[in-house]
Amino acid sequence: MRHGRVSEPARILVVGGGYVGMYTALRLQKKLKQELRSGAVEIVVITPDPYMTYQPFLPEAAAGSISPRHVVVPLRRVLDRCHVVVGEVVAIDHAKRTATYTTLASDEEGTGPAALPYDELVLAPGSISRTLPVPGLADFGIGFKTVEEAVGLRNHVIEQLDIASSTRDPAIRDAALTFVFVGGGYAGVEALGELEDMARYAAKYYHNVKPEDLKWILVEASDRILPEVGPEMGQYTIRELRGRNIDVRLETRLESCENRVAVLSDGSRFPTRTVVWTAGVKPSPLLAATDLPLNERGRLKCTAQLAVDGAPHAWGAGDAAAVPDVTAPGKECAPNAQHAVRQTKTLADNIAASLRGQPLTDYEHAYVGSVASLGLHKGVAHVYGRKLKGYPAWFMHRVYHLSRVPTVNRKARVLTEWTLSGLFKREIVSLGSLEQPRAEFELAAGGVPPEDPSAPPSGSPKGSP
């Protein structure tokens, strides 16, 4: 019997449109085709963005190898049998099977959050950047988790070359050409590798900026980088980066970046206009606004069947879920894309089986390895026990992710762009004004253009009267 919704279709609510949300809803469309057609079931997807971002392609989007619009998948086109709501779930009362959410029209209407009853819940809000209370980080730090941040960082890096080329002040020039990346995981290493490659190429087109003038610094708190590819490939990556004059600092932390000066725990100080923060992620704060059981890290306690432990009709996977790894007893599945995409198949199958009164299956997948790009034609990989580096690893990285990016449409577009980028020169244009498209018109109309958030603070300090 449905939860107080006897005469209505069984509503499956999917919270989040990322890896888990999109792939789960996509498979449910196929598994429940008859029920959807007859009106016995409906699928509602509530997501802050109308697209899913394929995050492994963010570094290449930042480097200009892939167009940003080809890194995202439009949910309404892919989930044509689902009801996609662009909004944000702010609370969940699973005891009452109700989700409270807001939409883009909520403020306009003045009605406040709305309540949506459901029968089955798929909670997949993903994760957010895990930040630390580093002085100046909120004011000057740059994240690298969304396509908007990737495009903004590309524009920012090229603008720094423009600043360095235009100024006569050596201090301003030095700060503009110093780039600090915090975090030695996939996001940090791949973003640094791709952007350093792009900036080195772009510097050839500046008459007074040489590639060796650029200073790149990677700060990692632990004693190694890219732990997913193993210690041997991690050491190779360090040698590869240092061979490109990238300053890799292990067992080092960012202490402060106030006043555009990066202060490290080893006492080093680097005047810089670029601090990129990629030091891990944490579960979405939405999980704390539910009555569902969480573990000590704030992730959903799930069973191997991807059901929330002790909460019937609630399901979870991906970054937000702590799922036991049946291939390694006593351990949990790593919160990465490899597991997330595969978990959605078992998750959708189990939801369909639950609605039909059929037995559920456990999620089981042995981790096959990892691949990472370090720039054009450079990479590392540790897959099925085999270790690759250089061009073969880079090629495997592209082949693997091309096979995983959803829809034939996106595969074809990405492959076309890779082919064209191999035939023609890189684009080195900054479109930073895209972030403030009304600034020029406001100035022409007599208004005051919005202040550039990347510019040094002027006037009285923040918070002063």
C-alpha positions as a printed NumPy array, in Angstrom:
array([[  0.   ,   0.   ,   0.   ],
       [  1.285,   3.441,  -0.898],
       [  1.965,   5.962,   1.823],
       [ -1.354,   7.818,   1.911],
       [ -1.451,   8.   ,  -1.903],
       [ -3.753,   5.093,  -2.775],
       [ -5.517,   6.671,  -5.774],
       [ -2.455,   8.393,  -7.225],
       [  0.548,   7.063,  -9.155],
       [  3.459,   5.785,  -7.124],
       [  5.789,   8.79 ,  -7.094],
       [  9.529,   8.207,  -7.184],
       [ 11.306,  11.369,  -6.075],
       [ 14.905,  11.733,  -7.203],
       [ 16.741,  14.495,  -5.345],
       [ 19.728,  15.683,  -7.372],
       [ 20.564,  15.627, -11.067],
       [ 24.209,  14.603, -10.915],
       [ 25.716,  11.206, -11.697],
       [ 23.422,   9.214,  -9.44 ],
       [ 20.277,  11.245,  -9.995],
       [ 20.474,  11.311, -13.781],
       [ 21.646,   7.738, -14.35 ],
       [ 19.127,   6.323, -11.862],
       [ 16.222,   8.217, -13.421],
       [ 17.44 ,   7.252, -16.902],
       [ 17.48 ,   3.552, -16.045],
       [ 14.132,   3.778, -14.214],
       [ 12.631,   5.178, -17.419],
       [ 13.637,   1.953, -19.173],
       [ 12.829,  -0.456, -16.358],
       [  9.399,   1.072, -15.635],
       [  8.38 ,   1.858, -19.2  ],
       [  5.018,   0.08 , -18.92 ],
       [  4.192,   1.575, -15.518],
       [  5.052,   5.079, -16.739],
       [  2.955,   4.624, -19.859],
       [ -0.06 ,   3.374, -17.871],
       [  0.25 ,   6.125, -15.263],
       [  0.899,   3.725, -12.375],
       [  4.255,   5.366, -11.665],
       [  5.69 ,   8.856, -12.038],
       [  9.279,  10.021, -11.626],
       [ 10.047,  13.519, -10.344],
       [ 13.614,  14.85 , -10.429],
       [ 14.377,  17.97 ,  -8.376],
       [ 17.768,  19.464,  -9.17 ],
       [ 19.397,  22.9  ,  -8.76 ],
       [ 20.667,  22.825, -12.363],
       [ 18.846,  21.652, -15.51 ],
       [ 21.896,  19.64 , -16.551],
       [ 24.273,  16.961, -15.341],
       [ 27.964,  17.886, -15.327],
       [ 30.431,  15.207, -16.396],
       [ 33.095,  16.285, -13.923],
       [ 36.068,  14.282, -15.304],
       [ 35.96 ,  16.612, -18.327],
       [ 36.177,  19.827, -16.262],
       [ 40.004,  20.063, -16.567],
       [ 39.757,  19.787, -20.359],
       [ 36.973,  22.37 , -20.404],
       [ 39.237,  24.686, -18.403],
       [ 42.075,  24.088, -20.865],
       [ 39.8  ,  24.713, -23.844],
       [ 40.052,  21.18 , -25.281],
       [ 36.283,  20.692, -24.889],
       [ 33.533,  23.282, -25.175],
       [ 31.808,  23.824, -21.792],
       [ 28.365,  23.065, -23.227],
       [ 29.582,  19.594, -24.216],
       [ 30.636,  18.814, -20.637],
       [ 27.006,  19.018, -19.497],
       [ 23.984,  16.878, -20.4  ],
       [ 20.531,  18.556, -20.583],
       [ 18.29 ,  16.633, -18.21 ],
       [ 14.991,  17.475, -19.863],
       [ 16.176,  15.996, -23.157],
       [ 17.579,  12.828, -21.61 ],
       [ 14.849,  12.302, -18.997],
       [ 11.947,  12.836, -21.355],
       [  9.612,  10.564, -19.351],
       [ 10.4  ,  12.273, -16.033],
       [  9.12 ,  15.515, -14.565],
       [ 12.248,  17.656, -14.085],
       [ 11.906,  20.492, -11.553],
       [ 14.711,  23.049, -11.354],
       [ 14.762,  23.811,  -7.661],
       [ 16.36 ,  22.891,  -4.369],
       [ 15.166,  20.464,  -1.711],
       [ 15.737,  22.112,   1.663],
       [ 14.351,  19.441,   4.02 ],
       [ 13.018,  15.894,   3.98 ],
       [ 10.608,  14.313,   6.467],
       [ 10.8  ,  10.672,   5.496],
       [  8.488,   9.618,   8.317],
       [  5.765,  11.543,   6.481],
       [  7.266,  10.872,   3.037],
       [  7.412,  14.58 ,   2.267],
       [ 10.124,  16.759,   0.727],
       [ 10.183,  20.531,   1.136],
       [ 11.605,  22.388,  -1.84 ],
       [ 11.945,  25.787,  -3.481],
       [ 12.04 ,  26.721,  -7.171],
       [ 13.234,  29.694,  -9.182],
       [  9.687,  31.08 ,  -8.942],
       [  9.368,  30.776,  -5.161],
       [ 10.683,  34.265,  -4.415],
       [  8.624,  35.789,  -7.217],
       [  5.451,  34.136,  -5.971],
       [  6.161,  34.951,  -2.341],
       [  4.652,  31.633,  -1.275],
       [  7.792,  30.16 ,   0.265],
       [  8.857,  26.505,   0.065],
       [  6.403,  23.899,  -1.198],
       [  5.85 ,  20.335,   0.034],
       [  5.912,  17.307,  -2.253],
       [  4.726,  13.873,  -1.075],
       [  6.462,  10.801,  -2.452],
       [  6.416,   7.016,  -2.221],
       [ 10.038,   6.183,  -3.006],
       [ 12.97 ,   8.51 ,  -2.341],
       [ 16.325,   8.512,  -4.139],
       [ 18.556,  10.889,  -2.218],
       [ 21.511,  11.895,  -4.404],
       [ 22.398,  15.538,  -3.698],
       [ 26.095,  14.83 ,  -4.218],
       [ 28.817,  16.715,  -2.4  ],
       [ 30.235,  20.195,  -1.962],
       [ 33.803,  21.468,  -1.602],
       [ 35.339,  20.663,   1.766],
       [ 36.851,  23.903,   2.933],
       [ 38.849,  24.784,   6.034],
       [ 38.849,  28.043,   8.023],
       [ 41.816,  29.439,   6.097],
       [ 41.995,  33.254,   6.388],
       [ 41.283,  34.867,   3.022],
       [ 40.041,  31.661,   1.361],
       [ 36.425,  32.8  ,   1.103],
       [ 37.531,  36.126,  -0.407],
       [ 40.19 ,  34.99 ,  -2.867],
       [ 39.884,  31.216,  -3.313],
       [ 38.613,  29.634,  -6.534],
       [ 36.77 ,  26.314,  -6.522],
       [ 36.884,  23.649,  -9.22 ],
       [ 33.731,  21.55 ,  -9.   ],
       [ 31.342,  23.031, -11.56 ],
       [ 31.543,  23.877, -15.253],
       [ 31.058,  27.538, -14.364],
       [ 34.127,  27.407, -12.102],
       [ 36.149,  25.646, -14.816],
       [ 35.292,  28.308, -17.415],
       [ 35.869,  31.089, -14.887],
       [ 39.284,  29.676, -13.972],
       [ 40.321,  29.471, -17.645],
       [ 39.313,  33.101, -18.181],
       [ 41.084,  34.083, -14.971],
       [ 44.381,  32.409, -15.921],
       [ 44.459,  34.06 , -19.363],
       [ 43.593,  37.409, -17.772],
       [ 46.607,  37.034, -15.483],
       [ 48.819,  36.728, -18.558],
       [ 47.228,  39.927, -19.886],
       [ 47.891,  41.696, -16.584],
       [ 51.503,  40.519, -16.478],
       [ 52.028,  41.599, -20.058],
       [ 50.56 ,  45.063, -19.44 ],
       [ 52.089,  46.113, -16.116],
       [ 55.445,  47.706, -15.405],
       [ 55.226,  46.846, -11.713],
       [ 57.332,  43.723, -11.055],
       [ 55.34 ,  42.894,  -7.9  ],
       [ 52.033,  42.884,  -9.786],
       [ 53.591,  40.876, -12.598],
       [ 55.003,  38.279, -10.201],
       [ 51.668,  37.867,  -8.393],
       [ 49.787,  37.548, -11.69 ],
       [ 52.116,  34.805, -12.925],
       [ 52.01 ,  32.767,  -9.691],
       [ 49.34 ,  30.051,  -9.512],
       [ 48.749,  28.077,  -6.308],
       [ 46.692,  24.852,  -6.339],
       [ 45.718,  23.286,  -3.01 ],
       [ 44.942,  19.561,  -3.071],
       [ 46.805,  16.7  ,  -4.743],
       [ 43.832,  14.541,  -5.674],
       [ 42.341,  14.073,  -9.132],
       [ 40.747,  17.501,  -9.367],
       [ 43.844,  19.421,  -8.302],
       [ 46.436,  17.484, -10.307],
       [ 44.38 ,  17.283, -13.497],
       [ 43.312,  20.941, -13.345],
       [ 46.899,  22.043, -12.7  ],
       [ 48.299,  19.809, -15.44 ],
       [ 45.813,  20.96 , -18.085],
       [ 45.971,  24.663, -17.208],
       [ 49.769,  24.729, -17.008],
       [ 49.863,  23.111, -20.42 ],
       [ 47.399,  25.669, -21.815],
       [ 49.105,  28.684, -20.209],
       [ 52.535,  27.605, -21.414],
       [ 51.164,  27.434, -24.943],
       [ 49.355,  30.791, -24.6  ],
       [ 52.51 ,  32.511, -23.3  ],
       [ 54.102,  32.074, -26.734],
       [ 51.726,  34.731, -28.058],
       [ 52.839,  37.394, -25.533],
       [ 55.889,  39.407, -26.53 ],
       [ 57.075,  39.913, -22.946],
       [ 55.875,  36.764, -21.125],
       [ 57.866,  33.559, -21.403],
       [ 56.632,  30.125, -20.324],
       [ 59.396,  29.933, -17.711],
       [ 58.113,  33.166, -16.133],
       [ 55.009,  31.317, -14.9  ],
       [ 55.229,  29.854, -11.403],
       [ 52.972,  26.89 , -10.544],
       [ 52.748,  25.504,  -7.009],
       [ 50.895,  22.353,  -5.891],
       [ 50.265,  22.132,  -2.13 ],
       [ 49.302,  18.758,  -0.637],
       [ 48.852,  18.047,   3.088],
       [ 49.685,  14.325,   2.868],
       [ 52.934,  12.673,   1.78 ],
       [ 51.77 ,  11.744,  -1.749],
       [ 49.524,  12.798,  -4.608],
       [ 47.003,  10.804,  -6.663],
       [ 46.736,   7.96 ,  -4.116],
       [ 44.191,   6.22 ,  -6.391],
       [ 46.842,   5.326,  -8.99 ],
       [ 49.199,   3.826,  -6.408],
       [ 52.5  ,   4.992,  -4.903],
       [ 54.647,   4.18 ,  -7.958],
       [ 52.485,   6.168, -10.382],
       [ 52.12 ,   8.905,  -7.764],
       [ 55.9  ,   9.259,  -7.607],
       [ 56.073,   9.315, -11.39 ],
       [ 53.476,  12.102, -11.439],
       [ 55.568,  14.151,  -9.011],
       [ 58.652,  13.698, -11.208],
       [ 56.654,  14.6  , -14.306],
       [ 55.257,  17.771, -12.73 ],
       [ 58.607,  18.856, -11.284],
       [ 60.156,  18.248, -14.686],
       [ 57.779,  20.928, -15.974],
       [ 59.065,  23.345, -13.281],
       [ 55.951,  22.851, -11.157],
       [ 56.721,  23.26 ,  -7.455],
       [ 55.164,  20.218,  -5.698],
       [ 55.079,  20.584,  -1.907],
       [ 54.053,  17.526,   0.087],
       [ 53.099,  17.5  ,   3.785],
       [ 52.362,  21.205,   3.449],
       [ 49.189,  23.176,   4.156],
       [ 47.842,  26.54 ,   3.107],
       [ 47.799,  28.654,   6.276],
       [ 46.452,  31.889,   4.803],
       [ 45.786,  33.69 ,   1.548],
       [ 44.831,  37.093,   2.939],
       [ 45.804,  40.19 ,   0.975],
       [ 46.626,  37.999,  -2.02 ],
       [ 49.596,  36.342,  -0.324],
       [ 49.611,  32.55 ,  -0.019],
       [ 51.293,  31.584,   3.251],
       [ 52.244,  27.904,   3.545],
       [ 52.899,  25.841,   6.657],
       [ 56.588,  25.51 ,   5.714],
       [ 56.953,  29.279,   6.064],
       [ 56.914,  30.095,   2.343],
       [ 55.042,  33.189,   1.168],
       [ 53.876,  33.672,  -2.409],
       [ 52.185,  36.859,  -3.598],
       [ 49.534,  35.504,  -5.965],
       [ 46.247,  36.404,  -7.583],
       [ 45.266,  32.744,  -8.052],
       [ 44.52 ,  30.234,  -5.283],
       [ 42.594,  27.181,  -6.526],
       [ 41.069,  25.052,  -3.769],
       [ 40.569,  21.356,  -4.614],
       [ 41.221,  19.829,  -1.189],
       [ 38.423,  17.288,  -1.117],
       [ 34.652,  17.243,  -0.797],
       [ 32.051,  16.639,   1.893],
       [ 28.425,  15.443,   1.754],
       [ 25.713,  17.914,   0.833],
       [ 24.329,  19.817,   3.84 ],
       [ 20.848,  18.63 ,   2.801],
       [ 21.574,  15.265,   4.443],
       [ 21.64 ,  16.946,   7.853],
       [ 18.161,  18.381,   7.144],
       [ 16.58 ,  14.933,   6.931],
       [ 15.448,  12.346,   9.471],
       [ 17.503,   9.631,   7.78 ],
       [ 20.396,   7.825,   9.527],
       [ 23.886,   9.213,   8.821],
       [ 27.327,   7.88 ,   9.667],
       [ 30.076,   9.774,  11.464],
       [ 31.108,  11.474,   8.202],
       [ 27.616,  12.736,   7.515],
       [ 26.846,  10.256,   4.72 ],
       [ 23.721,   8.107,   4.427],
       [ 23.979,   4.706,   6.066],
       [ 23.123,   2.324,   3.252],
       [ 22.927,  -1.428,   2.784],
       [ 24.605,  -3.356,  -0.014],
       [ 21.228,  -3.181,  -1.788],
       [ 21.578,   0.636,  -1.776],
       [ 18.588,   1.078,   0.518],
       [ 18.989,   3.489,   3.414],
       [ 19.545,   1.296,   6.471],
       [ 16.448,   1.271,   8.676],
       [ 14.453,   3.617,   6.43 ],
       [ 12.174,   1.641,   4.066],
       [ 11.489,   3.233,   0.656],
       [ 14.581,   5.461,   0.883],
       [ 17.596,   4.833,  -1.339],
       [ 21.054,   6.318,  -1.774],
       [ 24.273,   6.011,  -3.794],
       [ 27.313,   7.992,  -4.858],
       [ 28.995,  10.725,  -2.827],
       [ 26.099,  11.037,  -0.383],
       [ 25.977,   7.352,   0.576],
       [ 28.139,   5.07 ,   2.685],
       [ 27.745,   1.749,   0.851],
       [ 29.46 ,  -1.417,   2.132],
       [ 31.901,  -2.926,  -0.364],
       [ 30.993,  -6.617,  -0.611],
       [ 34.241,  -7.279,  -2.535],
       [ 36.246,  -6.008,   0.458],
       [ 34.443,  -6.876,   3.705],
       [ 34.662,  -4.212,   6.377],
       [ 35.253,  -1.405,   3.88 ],
       [ 33.005,   1.057,   2.082],
       [ 32.832,   1.857,  -1.618],
       [ 34.931,   4.907,  -2.469],
       [ 32.8  ,   7.987,  -3.26 ],
       [ 33.944,   8.287,  -6.872],
       [ 32.364,   8.335, -10.324],
       [ 33.36 ,   4.741, -11.105],
       [ 31.221,   3.389,  -8.271],
       [ 28.476,   6.019,  -8.618],
       [ 27.674,   5.2  , -12.249],
       [ 27.652,   1.454, -11.614],
       [ 25.633,   1.767,  -8.416],
       [ 22.815,   3.454, -10.303],
       [ 22.113,   0.271, -12.296],
       [ 21.643,  -1.785,  -9.148],
       [ 19.767,   1.09 ,  -7.495],
       [ 17.246,   1.506, -10.322],
       [ 16.814,  -2.248, -10.682],
       [ 16.149,  -2.602,  -6.951],
       [ 13.607,   0.228,  -6.92 ],
       [ 11.759,  -1.386,  -9.821],
       [ 11.95 ,  -4.766,  -8.105],
       [ 10.64 ,  -3.261,  -4.86 ],
       [  7.618,  -1.759,  -6.62 ],
       [  6.89 ,  -5.111,  -8.256],
       [  7.419,  -7.129,  -5.079],
       [ 10.514,  -8.893,  -6.434],
       [ 13.742,  -9.721,  -4.556],
       [ 16.563,  -7.18 ,  -4.394],
       [ 20.214,  -7.669,  -5.359],
       [ 23.46 ,  -6.469,  -3.777],
       [ 25.757,  -3.969,  -5.442],
       [ 29.06 ,  -5.64 ,  -6.197],
       [ 31.927,  -4.146,  -8.173],
       [ 35.641,  -4.574,  -7.663],
       [ 37.582,  -1.359,  -8.177],
       [ 39.382,  -1.73 , -11.513],
       [ 41.788,   1.192, -11.2  ],
       [ 42.178,   4.829, -12.135],
       [ 43.334,   7.073, -14.957],
       [ 44.442,  10.712, -14.786],
       [ 45.42 ,  13.306, -17.365],
       [ 48.419,  15.573, -16.769],
       [ 47.931,  17.735, -19.839],
       [ 47.982,  17.135, -23.578],
       [ 49.522,  13.702, -24.38 ],
       [ 50.551,  13.197, -20.747],
       [ 48.904,  10.995, -18.113],
       [ 49.126,   8.163, -15.586],
       [ 46.981,   5.058, -15.189],
       [ 46.734,   2.008, -12.97 ],
       [ 44.057,  -0.256, -14.45 ],
       [ 43.53 ,  -3.992, -13.854],
       [ 46.958,  -4.116, -12.232],
       [ 48.717,  -2.59 , -15.237],
       [ 50.628,   0.668, -14.861],
       [ 50.802,   3.092, -17.753],
       [ 52.306,   6.538, -18.107],
       [ 52.791,   9.214, -20.732],
       [ 50.906,   9.017, -24.019],
       [ 49.371,   5.521, -23.519],
       [ 47.887,   6.573, -20.166],
       [ 46.596,   9.837, -21.647],
       [ 45.005,   7.932, -24.546],
       [ 43.394,   5.459, -22.145],
       [ 42.075,   8.375, -20.103],
       [ 40.325,   9.807, -23.161],
       [ 38.975,   6.465, -24.376],
       [ 37.623,   5.544, -20.941],
       [ 35.842,   8.824, -20.328],
       [ 34.516,   9.   , -23.876],
       [ 32.905,   5.61 , -23.247],
       [ 31.402,   6.86 , -19.963],
       [ 30.077,  10.275, -20.919],
       [ 26.301,   9.833, -21.398],
       [ 24.371,  10.026, -24.693],
       [ 25.605,   9.404, -28.225],
       [ 25.115,  13.111, -28.895],
       [ 27.72 ,  14.109, -26.313],
       [ 30.131,  11.348, -27.317],
       [ 30.049,  12.536, -30.939],
       [ 30.507,  16.201, -30.018],
       [ 33.419,  15.513, -27.66 ],
       [ 35.121,  13.253, -30.193],
       [ 34.677,  15.897, -32.902],
       [ 36.209,  18.581, -30.691],
       [ 39.166,  16.38 , -29.827],
       [ 39.715,  15.72 , -33.528],
       [ 39.531,  19.409, -34.423],
       [ 41.837,  20.384, -31.548],
       [ 44.405,  17.97 , -32.962],
       [ 44.205,  19.637, -36.358],
       [ 44.119,  23.286, -35.33 ],
       [ 45.808,  25.507, -32.744],
       [ 44.428,  26.071, -29.25 ],
       [ 42.094,  28.958, -28.517],
       [ 43.702,  31.46 , -26.124],
       [ 40.821,  33.926, -25.793],
       [ 39.508,  35.012, -22.396],
       [ 35.781,  35.742, -22.168],
       [ 35.805,  36.964, -18.584],
       [ 33.149,  39.563, -19.328],
       [ 30.649,  36.705, -19.618],
       [ 30.551,  36.657, -15.818],
       [ 29.22 ,  40.246, -15.785],
       [ 27.314,  40.586, -19.075],
       [ 25.347,  43.69 , -18.027],
       [ 28.33 ,  45.728, -16.819],
       [ 28.94 ,  47.597, -20.081],
       [ 25.256,  48.376, -20.616],
       [ 24.794,  49.566, -17.03 ],
       [ 27.733,  51.924, -17.466],
       [ 26.309,  53.216, -20.767],
       [ 22.909,  53.733, -19.119],
       [ 24.423,  55.827, -16.359],
       [ 24.58 ,  53.158, -13.687],
       [ 27.508,  51.872, -11.691],
       [ 28.919,  48.575, -13.014],
       [ 29.237,  45.734, -10.49 ],
       [ 32.603,  45.48 ,  -8.792],
       [ 34.927,  42.852, -10.202],
       [ 35.227,  40.168,  -7.483],
       [ 38.725,  39.285,  -8.709],
       [ 39.996,  42.834,  -8.267],
       [ 41.929,  43.793,  -5.132],
       [ 39.673,  45.257,  -2.422],
       [ 39.496,  49.019,  -2.331],
       [ 38.293,  51.539,   0.222],
       [ 37.569,  50.521,   3.78 ],
       [ 38.132,  46.905,   4.794],
       [ 35.288,  44.444,   4.576],
       [ 32.984,  44.736,   7.555],
       [ 34.151,  48.209,   8.574],
       [ 31.587,  51.013,   8.93 ]])
